[in-house]
Amino acid sequence: MKNIVLIGFMGVGKGSVAREIVKQSDMIALDTDDIIESMENRRIKKIFAEEGEEYFRALERKVALWLQKEVKGTLISTGGGFFKVPNLSKIGTVVFLSAPFEVIYRRILEHPDAEKKLRKRPLFQDVERAQKLYEERAVSYKKVADIIIDVQDKTISDIAKEILKKVK
């Protein structure tokens, strides 16, 4: 079975959907940000602060090559900018989780652990900047996706079922 690669804007629910797909299937899941944090033994936020974005993007490309060569039949959730790696389509079936910016932002704010969610996503401290980045990326996400799933007004369980149905 091919890998399933979840892409989409930060906070859209890639991690939650990944965990649900694992429950509904025999797949295991990997998270590219978790892999990078393990490789570097530090948090993404700290990598950005100490090394900058270009260094982080190089780490993403390194992880992407490893995934392409070594990982099969796995659900892969990605960071918001991972879609830019040049070999994305060679890693697996690319599934874009799509929702309007307002929906994503509202979900984060309404989450029971909203403060932690916002800290994990420092970009959301400047909502206008976050929305601008969302608008820049939305077109690109669609271009690289094999499958687009509108996640607005759907449960995590229903999103996972839809993905598994469309990928098989």
Disulfide bonds with the S-S distance in Angstrom:
none
